[in-house]
Amino acid sequence: MIKNMTLGQYLPGTTLLHKSDPRTKIILTFLFMTFFIIINKYYQFAASILFTVIILIGTKVPVKYVIKSIKPILFIVLITGVVNLVTTKGSTALDLRLFKITYEGLDITIKMALRLTLIMVNASLMTLTTTPITITDGFERLLGGLKRFKIPVHEIAMMMSIALRFIPTLIEETDKLMKAQASRGAEFDQGNIINRARSYIPLLVPLLVGAFRRAEDLAMAMEARCYKGGEGRTRLRQLKFTNVDIHVTIIFAFFILANIILTISLK
């Protein structure tokens, strides 16, 4: 699972989604997540999958990164799917003596798996086409109005930026620690779930020590450069909405409109 984490990774490119403003991508991503939660018809899921594939081709993001983004949620999908299959009442599709699988349970399980997959893939497309710093700058600009209520928006955005920046580093360090422990005879893929969880405990201490050491070094570096928060801070690159953002918004709006028309016509 560690090798399958794509959060915090960025793939350079020159596509429309790469060039668009991070605020546009953040807003559209949240709107699409909401849309995926609301839809409940299979033709809507089919249209969403088709549109996601088109966006994936347009961004030129390798399929392996999309597969990596899905793998971490497979366990969640499996557990919740089994629970829905066992507990949902309705017309019996398969009788296994101990429990019955219903058509309603199958319907809920399939739709839930499709929702989670679409949400993860589209969220990954946003992070893979946007640098972590740009994402946090976009969030800071979008939440800028909260400064009137004395909410430390800049500090929150800075913490988000640091967290995204160090996720790949911590993953890489964890991988190195696992290889070092494996060379000393540790087994991370043997036994039941409890034994596997216990095998990861020796990794926690060196990983936490390394994380605190990096945090201390970063704090000292920021103090040495007289960092005092967002007050009077300027940016090298200013965020601006361009024609690219208009084109991207039109494409996404066309998809939503097409789904609404399709839903009305099929009623």
C-alpha positions as CSV (number, residue, x, y, z in Angstrom):
1,M,0.0,0.0,0.0
2,I,2.9,2.4,0.7
3,K,4.2,2.1,-2.8
4,N,0.7,2.8,-4.2
5,M,0.3,6.2,-2.5
6,T,0.0,9.0,-5.1
7,L,-1.0,11.8,-2.8
8,G,1.5,14.6,-3.0
9,Q,3.0,13.5,-6.3
10,Y,2.9,15.8,-9.3
11,L,3.4,14.9,-13.0
12,P,4.5,17.8,-15.2
13,G,2.5,18.5,-18.3
14,T,1.2,21.0,-20.8
15,T,-2.5,20.0,-21.0
16,L,-5.5,22.2,-20.3
17,L,-5.9,20.8,-16.8
18,H,-2.2,21.4,-16.0
19,K,-2.4,25.0,-17.2
20,S,-5.7,25.9,-15.4
21,D,-5.8,27.8,-12.2
22,P,-5.7,25.6,-9.0
23,R,-8.8,27.4,-7.7
24,T,-10.7,26.2,-10.8
25,K,-9.6,22.6,-10.3
26,I,-10.3,22.6,-6.6
27,I,-13.9,24.0,-7.1
28,L,-14.6,21.6,-10.0
29,T,-13.2,18.6,-8.1
30,F,-15.5,19.3,-5.0
31,L,-18.5,19.8,-7.3
32,F,-17.7,16.5,-9.1
33,M,-17.3,14.7,-5.7
34,T,-20.8,16.0,-4.7
35,F,-22.2,14.9,-8.1
36,F,-20.8,11.4,-7.7
37,I,-22.4,11.1,-4.2
38,I,-25.8,12.4,-5.5
39,I,-26.2,10.2,-8.7
40,N,-27.9,6.9,-8.3
41,K,-28.6,5.6,-11.8
42,Y,-26.3,3.2,-13.7
43,Y,-26.3,5.3,-16.9
44,Q,-25.1,8.3,-14.8
45,F,-22.2,6.2,-13.5
46,A,-21.5,5.0,-17.1
47,A,-21.4,8.6,-18.3
48,S,-19.2,9.6,-15.4
49,I,-16.7,6.8,-16.1
50,L,-16.6,7.7,-19.8
51,F,-16.0,11.4,-18.9
52,T,-13.3,10.4,-16.4
53,V,-11.6,8.3,-19.1
54,I,-11.7,11.2,-21.5
55,I,-10.1,13.5,-18.9
56,L,-7.5,10.9,-18.2
57,I,-6.6,10.7,-21.8
58,G,-6.6,14.5,-22.1
59,T,-4.2,14.9,-19.2
60,K,-1.9,12.2,-20.4
61,V,-1.5,10.8,-16.9
62,P,-0.2,7.2,-17.0
63,V,-2.9,4.6,-16.2
64,K,-0.5,3.0,-13.6
65,Y,-0.9,6.1,-11.4
66,V,-4.7,5.9,-11.5
67,I,-4.5,2.2,-10.6
68,K,-2.2,3.1,-7.7
69,S,-4.7,5.7,-6.4
70,I,-7.5,3.0,-6.4
71,K,-5.5,0.3,-4.6
72,P,-5.5,1.9,-1.1
73,I,-9.3,1.9,-1.0
74,L,-9.8,-1.7,-2.2
75,F,-9.8,-2.9,1.4
76,I,-12.4,-0.4,2.5
77,V,-14.6,-1.3,-0.6
78,L,-14.2,-5.0,0.3
79,I,-15.2,-4.6,3.9
80,T,-18.1,-2.3,3.4
81,G,-19.2,-4.4,0.4
82,V,-19.4,-7.5,2.5
83,V,-21.3,-5.7,5.2
84,N,-23.8,-4.4,2.7
85,L,-24.2,-7.8,1.1
86,V,-24.9,-9.5,4.4
87,T,-27.1,-6.9,6.2
88,T,-29.2,-5.5,3.4
89,K,-32.7,-7.1,3.3
90,G,-34.7,-7.7,0.1
91,S,-35.1,-10.2,-2.7
92,T,-32.8,-13.2,-2.3
93,A,-30.2,-13.5,-5.1
94,L,-28.0,-16.2,-3.5
95,D,-28.7,-18.3,-0.4
96,L,-25.5,-19.3,1.4
97,R,-27.2,-20.9,4.5
98,L,-25.3,-18.7,6.9
99,F,-26.6,-15.5,5.2
100,K,-28.4,-14.4,2.1
101,I,-27.2,-12.1,-0.6
102,T,-29.9,-9.8,-1.9
103,Y,-30.3,-7.9,-5.1
104,E,-30.7,-4.7,-3.1
105,G,-27.4,-5.5,-1.4
106,L,-25.6,-6.1,-4.7
107,D,-27.0,-2.8,-6.0
108,I,-25.8,-0.8,-3.0
109,T,-22.4,-2.5,-3.1
110,I,-21.8,-1.9,-6.8
111,K,-22.9,1.8,-6.6
112,M,-20.7,2.4,-3.5
113,A,-17.7,0.9,-5.2
114,L,-18.2,3.0,-8.3
115,R,-18.7,6.2,-6.2
116,L,-15.5,5.7,-4.2
117,T,-13.5,4.8,-7.3
118,L,-14.7,7.9,-9.2
119,I,-14.0,10.2,-6.3
120,M,-10.5,8.8,-5.8
121,V,-9.6,8.9,-9.5
122,N,-10.8,12.5,-10.0
123,A,-9.1,13.7,-6.7
124,S,-5.9,12.0,-7.9
125,L,-6.1,13.7,-11.3
126,M,-6.3,17.1,-9.5
127,T,-3.2,16.4,-7.3
128,L,-1.2,14.7,-10.2
129,T,-1.7,17.8,-12.4
130,T,-1.1,20.4,-9.7
131,T,1.9,21.0,-7.6
132,P,1.4,20.9,-3.8
133,I,2.4,24.5,-3.3
134,T,-0.1,25.6,-6.0
135,I,-2.9,23.6,-4.4
136,T,-2.3,25.3,-1.0
137,D,-2.1,28.7,-2.7
138,G,-5.4,28.0,-4.3
139,F,-7.0,27.0,-1.0
140,E,-5.6,30.1,0.7
141,R,-7.1,32.4,-2.0
142,L,-10.4,30.6,-1.8
143,L,-10.6,30.8,2.0
144,G,-9.2,34.4,2.1
145,G,-12.5,35.8,3.2
146,L,-12.2,33.9,6.5
147,K,-9.4,36.3,7.6
148,R,-12.1,38.8,8.6
149,F,-13.1,36.4,11.3
150,K,-9.5,36.1,12.5
151,I,-9.1,32.6,11.2
152,P,-5.3,32.0,10.4
153,V,-5.9,31.0,6.7
154,H,-2.3,31.5,5.7
155,E,-1.0,29.3,8.6
156,I,-3.5,26.6,7.7
157,A,-2.5,26.7,4.1
158,M,1.2,26.6,5.1
159,M,0.6,23.5,7.2
160,M,-1.3,21.8,4.3
161,S,1.6,22.7,2.0
162,I,4.2,21.2,4.4
163,A,2.1,18.1,4.9
164,L,1.7,17.5,1.2
165,R,5.4,18.2,0.6
166,F,6.6,15.6,3.1
167,I,4.1,12.8,2.3
168,P,6.3,11.4,-0.5
169,T,9.4,11.8,1.7
170,L,7.8,9.9,4.6
171,I,6.6,7.2,2.3
172,E,10.1,6.8,0.9
173,E,11.6,6.6,4.4
174,T,9.0,4.0,5.4
175,D,9.9,1.9,2.4
176,K,13.6,2.1,3.3
177,L,12.9,1.1,6.9
178,M,10.8,-1.8,5.8
179,K,13.6,-3.0,3.5
180,A,16.1,-2.6,6.3
181,Q,13.9,-4.6,8.7
182,A,13.3,-7.2,6.1
183,S,17.0,-7.7,5.6
184,R,17.2,-8.5,9.3
185,G,14.5,-11.1,9.1
186,A,11.3,-9.2,9.7
187,E,8.2,-10.4,7.8
188,F,5.5,-7.9,7.0
189,D,3.3,-10.1,4.8
190,Q,3.1,-13.3,6.9
191,G,0.4,-14.4,9.3
192,N,-3.0,-12.9,10.1
193,I,-4.0,-9.3,10.2
194,I,-3.1,-8.8,13.8
195,N,0.4,-10.3,13.3
196,R,0.9,-8.1,10.3
197,A,-0.1,-5.0,12.2
198,R,2.3,-6.0,15.0
199,S,5.2,-6.3,12.5
200,Y,4.8,-2.6,11.7
201,I,5.3,-1.4,15.3
202,P,9.2,-1.4,15.1
203,L,8.9,1.0,12.2
204,L,6.9,3.6,14.2
205,V,9.8,4.8,16.5
206,P,12.4,5.5,13.8
207,L,9.8,7.0,11.5
208,L,8.5,9.4,14.2
209,V,12.0,10.3,15.3
210,G,12.8,11.2,11.7
211,A,9.6,13.2,11.2
212,F,10.3,15.2,14.4
213,R,13.9,15.8,13.3
214,R,12.7,17.1,10.0
215,A,10.1,19.3,11.7
216,E,12.7,20.8,14.0
217,D,15.1,21.5,11.1
218,L,12.3,23.1,9.1
219,A,11.3,25.3,12.0
220,M,14.9,26.4,12.5
221,A,15.3,27.2,8.8
222,M,12.1,29.3,8.8
223,E,13.2,31.2,11.9
224,A,16.6,31.8,10.3
225,R,14.8,33.4,7.3
226,C,12.7,35.6,9.6
227,Y,9.4,33.9,8.7
228,K,6.6,35.7,10.4
229,G,3.5,34.2,8.8
230,G,1.5,35.8,5.9
231,E,1.8,39.4,7.0
232,G,3.5,41.4,4.2
233,R,4.3,38.3,2.3
234,T,4.5,38.5,-1.5
235,R,4.4,35.7,-4.1
236,L,6.6,35.0,-7.1
237,R,3.7,33.8,-9.2
238,Q,0.3,35.4,-8.9
239,L,-2.8,33.3,-9.5
240,K,-4.9,34.5,-12.4
241,F,-8.0,33.1,-14.1
242,T,-7.3,32.8,-17.9
243,N,-9.1,31.5,-21.0
244,V,-7.9,28.1,-20.1
245,D,-10.1,28.1,-17.0
246,I,-13.1,29.2,-19.0
247,H,-12.5,26.3,-21.4
248,V,-12.1,23.7,-18.6
249,T,-15.2,25.1,-16.8
250,I,-17.3,24.9,-20.0
251,I,-16.2,21.2,-20.6
252,F,-17.2,20.2,-17.1
253,A,-20.4,22.2,-17.2
254,F,-21.3,20.5,-20.5
255,F,-20.9,17.1,-18.8
256,I,-23.2,18.1,-15.9
257,L,-25.8,19.6,-18.3
258,A,-25.7,16.5,-20.5
259,N,-26.3,14.3,-17.4
260,I,-29.3,16.4,-16.4
261,I,-30.8,16.3,-19.9
262,L,-30.2,12.5,-20.1
263,T,-31.9,12.0,-16.7
264,I,-34.9,14.1,-17.6
265,S,-35.3,12.4,-21.0
266,L,-35.2,8.9,-19.4
267,K,-37.9,9.6,-16.8
